[in-house]
C-alpha cells in the first residue's frame, strides 16, 4: 500500500496540471472526496481543476473549496 502512495506522489511531483473529476449527479461523498484532494493539491502548490459534469448539491456550499468546482472545462 505504501508503494502505491509513493507512486502517486511521484506522479504528482511531475504533473503540470491535475484534473480532479467525479461522476454524474454527484452526492455528498463525491464532492467531499474531491474537496479533500483539492486541499492536498493546494497545500502542495499543484495546479489543478475540479470538475463535475453536473452541479454539486447546493447544501454543500459551506465546504471549503466548493466554489472552485467547475461544470465546464
Order of alpha helices (4+ residues) and beta strands (2+ residues): alpha-beta-alpha-beta-beta
